[in-house]
């Protein structure tokens, strides 16, 4: 079993954990409709990069 040689101070421990925080998903705003969607995904209305790529059955 590994045993530490010296005590790790709370400051050192917290510095090591500083990059472990979770971030939210990155979102993009569709320029034609203003909708928010996940990056590299189509918007809920079927737009991607300003162009209509999917026709819904109701359209």
VOGUMI-504519 format. One record per atom (N, C-alpha, C, O): residue number from 1; residue in three letters; atom name; x, y, z. Coordinates in steps of 0.02 Angstrom, whole numbers, plus 32768, in hexadecimal, padded with zeros to 4 digits. Example, Ala and Ser with C-alpha at 12.3 -4.5 7.8 and 13.67 -1.06 7.14 Angstrom:
pos_code_site_c1_c2_c3
1_ala_N_8294_7EE4_8186
1_ala_CA_8267_7F1F_8186
1_ala_C_8294_7F5B_8186
1_ala_O_82C8_7F5A_81A7
2_ser_N_8282_7F90_8162
2_ser_CA_82AC_7FCB_8165
2_ser_C_8285_8002_818A
2_ser_O_829E_8039_8192
//
This chain:
pos_code_site_c1_c2_c3
1_unk_N_802A_7FC5_8000
1_unk_CA_8000_8000_8000
1_unk_C_802C_803E_8000
1_unk_O_805E_8041_8024
2_unk_N_801A_8070_7FD8
2_unk_CA_8042_80AD_7FD4
2_unk_C_8036_80D9_8011
2_unk_O_7FFD_80E4_8025
3_unk_N_806C_80F1_802D
3_unk_CA_8069_811D_8067
3_unk_C_808E_815D_8055
3_unk_O_80C7_815C_803E
4_unk_N_806D_8195_8061
4_unk_CA_808D_81D4_804F
4_unk_C_80C7_81E3_807E
4_unk_O_80C6_81D0_80B8
5_unk_N_80F9_8206_8064
5_unk_CA_8135_8215_808A
5_unk_C_8129_8251_80B8
5_unk_O_813F_8252_80F1
6_unk_N_8106_8283_809E
6_unk_CA_80F8_82BE_80C5
6_unk_C_80AF_82D1_80BC
6_unk_O_808F_82BE_808A
7_unk_N_8094_82F6_80EB
7_unk_CA_804E_830B_80E8
7_unk_C_8044_833D_80AF
7_unk_O_806C_836A_80A5
8_unk_N_800D_8334_808A
8_unk_CA_7FFB_8363_8055
8_unk_C_7FCE_8398_8074
8_unk_O_7F9A_8388_8091
9_unk_N_7FE2_83D7_806D
9_unk_CA_7FBB_840C_808C
9_unk_C_7F79_8416_8066
9_unk_O_7F75_8403_802B
10_unk_N_7F46_8432_8086
10_unk_CA_7F07_843F_8063
10_unk_C_7F0F_846B_8027
10_unk_O_7EEB_8464_7FF5
11_unk_N_7F3E_849A_8029
11_unk_CA_7F4A_84C6_7FF1
11_unk_C_7F63_849E_7FB4
11_unk_O_7F4B_84A8_7F7C
12_unk_N_7F93_8472_7FBF
12_unk_CA_7FAD_8448_7F88
12_unk_C_7F77_841B_7F6C
12_unk_O_7F6F_8413_7F30
13_unk_N_7F50_83FD_7F9A
13_unk_CA_7F1B_83D0_7F85
13_unk_C_7EE8_83F4_7F59
13_unk_O_7ED3_83DA_7F26
14_unk_N_7ED5_8430_7F6E
14_unk_CA_7EA3_8457_7F48
14_unk_C_7EBF_8470_7F06
14_unk_O_7E9A_8477_7ED6
15_unk_N_7F00_847F_7F04
15_unk_CA_7F1E_8494_7EC5
15_unk_C_7F1C_845B_7E92
15_unk_O_7F10_8466_7E57
16_unk_N_7F26_841E_7EA9
16_unk_CA_7F24_83E4_7E7D
16_unk_C_7EDD_83DA_7E62
16_unk_O_7ED4_83C4_7E29
17_unk_N_7EAB_83E8_7E8B
17_unk_CA_7E65_83DD_7E77
17_unk_C_7E47_8418_7E52
17_unk_O_7E0C_8416_7E41
18_unk_N_7E6D_844C_7E45
18_unk_CA_7E51_8489_7E28
18_unk_C_7E36_847E_7DE1
18_unk_O_7E0B_84A5_7DCB
19_unk_N_7E4D_844B_7DBE
19_unk_CA_7E36_8440_7D79
19_unk_C_7E00_840A_7D75
19_unk_O_7DEE_83F6_7D3E
20_unk_N_7DE7_83F2_7DAD
20_unk_CA_7DB6_83BC_7DAD
20_unk_C_7D6E_83D4_7DAA
20_unk_O_7D41_83AB_7DA8
21_unk_N_7D62_8415_7DA8
21_unk_CA_7D1E_842F_7DA9
21_unk_C_7CFA_841D_7D68
21_unk_O_7D18_841D_7D33
22_unk_N_7CB9_840E_7D6D
22_unk_CA_7C92_83FE_7D32
22_unk_C_7C7A_843E_7D11
22_unk_O_7C6B_8470_7D32
23_unk_N_7C77_843E_7CCF
23_unk_CA_7C5E_8477_7CAA
23_unk_C_7C1F_8462_7C85
23_unk_O_7C15_8427_7C76
24_unk_N_7BF6_8492_7C75
24_unk_CA_7BB9_8485_7C50
24_unk_C_7BC8_8477_7C07
24_unk_O_7BFF_8484_7BF0
25_unk_N_7B97_845E_7BE2
25_unk_CA_7BA2_8451_7B9B
25_unk_C_7BA9_8492_7B75
25_unk_O_7B88_84C3_7B84
26_unk_N_7BD5_8492_7B43
26_unk_CA_7BDE_84CE_7B1B
26_unk_C_7BA4_84D3_7AE9
26_unk_O_7B93_84A3_7AC7
27_unk_N_7B86_850E_7AE6
27_unk_CA_7B4D_8518_7ABA
27_unk_C_7B5D_854E_7A86
27_unk_O_7B8B_8576_7A8F
28_unk_N_7B37_854D_7A51
28_unk_CA_7B3F_857D_7A1B
28_unk_C_7AFB_859D_7A0D
28_unk_O_7AC7_8580_7A1E
29_unk_N_7AFB_85D8_79EF
29_unk_CA_7ABD_85FA_79DD
29_unk_C_7AB7_85F6_7991
29_unk_O_7AE3_860B_796C
30_unk_N_7A7E_85DC_797A
30_unk_CA_7A71_85D7_7933
30_unk_C_7A67_861C_7916
30_unk_O_7A3B_8641_792D
31_unk_N_7A8F_8630_78E3
31_unk_CA_7A8A_8675_78CA
31_unk_C_7A48_8685_78A8
31_unk_O_7A31_86BE_78AB
32_unk_N_7A28_8655_7888
32_unk_CA_79EB_8664_7863
32_unk_C_79AE_8667_7890
32_unk_O_7981_8690_7884
33_unk_N_79AB_863D_78C5
33_unk_CA_796F_863C_78EF
33_unk_C_797C_8657_7935
33_unk_O_794C_8669_7958
34_unk_N_79BA_865B_794B
34_unk_CA_79CA_8672_798E
34_unk_C_79C2_863D_79C3
34_unk_O_79C4_864C_79FF
35_unk_N_79B8_85FE_79AF
35_unk_CA_79AF_85C7_79DF
35_unk_C_79F3_85B3_79FD
35_unk_O_7A27_85BC_79DD
36_unk_N_79F1_8599_7A39
36_unk_CA_7A2C_857E_7A59
36_unk_C_7A2C_8532_7A50
36_unk_O_79F9_8512_7A5B
37_unk_N_7A65_8517_7A3C
37_unk_CA_7A6B_84CF_7A33
37_unk_C_7AB3_84BA_7A43
37_unk_O_7ADF_84E4_7A49
38_unk_N_7ABE_8478_7A4A
38_unk_CA_7B01_845F_7A55
38_unk_C_7B2B_846B_7A18
38_unk_O_7B13_8468_79DF
39_unk_N_7B6B_847A_7A23
39_unk_CA_7B98_8485_79EA
39_unk_C_7B9D_8446_79C0
39_unk_O_7B9C_840F_79DA
40_unk_N_7BA2_844E_797E
40_unk_CA_7BA8_8418_794E
40_unk_C_7B6A_83EB_794C
40_unk_O_7B6F_83B2_7936
41_unk_N_7B31_8404_7963
41_unk_CA_7AF2_83E1_795F
41_unk_C_7ABF_840F_793E
41_unk_O_7AC8_844C_793E
42_unk_N_7A8B_83F3_7921
42_unk_CA_7A58_841D_7903
42_unk_C_7A2C_843B_793A
42_unk_O_7A28_8420_7971
43_unk_N_7A0C_8473_792A
43_unk_CA_79E0_8493_795A
43_unk_C_799D_846E_795C
43_unk_O_7990_8446_792F
44_unk_N_7973_8479_798E
44_unk_CA_7933_8456_7992
44_unk_C_7906_845F_7954
44_unk_O_78DD_8434_7946
45_unk_N_790D_8496_7930
45_unk_CA_78E4_84A1_78F5
45_unk_C_7904_8486_78B5
45_unk_O_78E8_848F_787F
46_unk_N_793E_8464_78BA
46_unk_CA_795C_8444_7880
46_unk_C_798E_846F_785B
46_unk_O_799E_8461_7821
47_unk_N_79A8_84A4_7879
47_unk_CA_79D9_84CF_7858
47_unk_C_7A1F_84BD_786F
47_unk_O_7A29_84A9_78A9
48_unk_N_7A50_84C3_7842
48_unk_CA_7A96_84BA_7852
48_unk_C_7ABE_84EE_782B
48_unk_O_7ABB_84EE_77ED
49_unk_N_7AE2_8518_784D
49_unk_CA_7B0A_854D_7830
49_unk_C_7AE2_8578_77FF
49_unk_O_7AFB_858A_77CA
50_unk_N_7AA5_8589_7812
50_unk_CA_7A7C_85B7_77EB
50_unk_C_7A55_8597_77B4
50_unk_O_7A30_85BB_7791
51_unk_N_7A5A_8556_77A9
51_unk_CA_7A35_8535_7773
51_unk_C_7A07_8501_7790
51_unk_O_7A16_84E0_77C2
52_unk_N_79CD_84F9_7771
52_unk_CA_799C_84C6_7785
52_unk_C_79B5_8482_776A
52_unk_O_79BA_8479_772E
53_unk_N_79C4_8453_7797
53_unk_CA_79E0_8413_7782
53_unk_C_79AF_83DA_778B
53_unk_O_79B6_83A6_776B
54_unk_N_797D_83E2_77B6
54_unk_CA_794C_83AD_77C2
54_unk_C_7906_83CB_77BE
54_unk_O_78F7_83FE_77DE
55_unk_N_78DC_83AC_7796
55_unk_CA_7896_83C1_7791
55_unk_C_786D_8398_77C2
55_unk_O_786E_835A_77BF
56_unk_N_7847_83B9_77EE
56_unk_CA_781B_8396_781B
56_unk_C_77DC_8380_77F5
56_unk_O_77CC_839C_77C0
57_unk_N_77B9_8350_780F
57_unk_CA_777C_8338_77ED
57_unk_C_7746_836D_77ED
57_unk_O_771B_836D_77C1
58_unk_N_7746_839B_781E
58_unk_CA_7714_83D0_7822
58_unk_C_7724_840C_77F5
58_unk_O_76F8_8436_77EB
59_unk_N_7761_8410_77DB
59_unk_CA_7774_844A_77B1
59_unk_C_775C_8443_776A
59_unk_O_7768_846F_7741
//
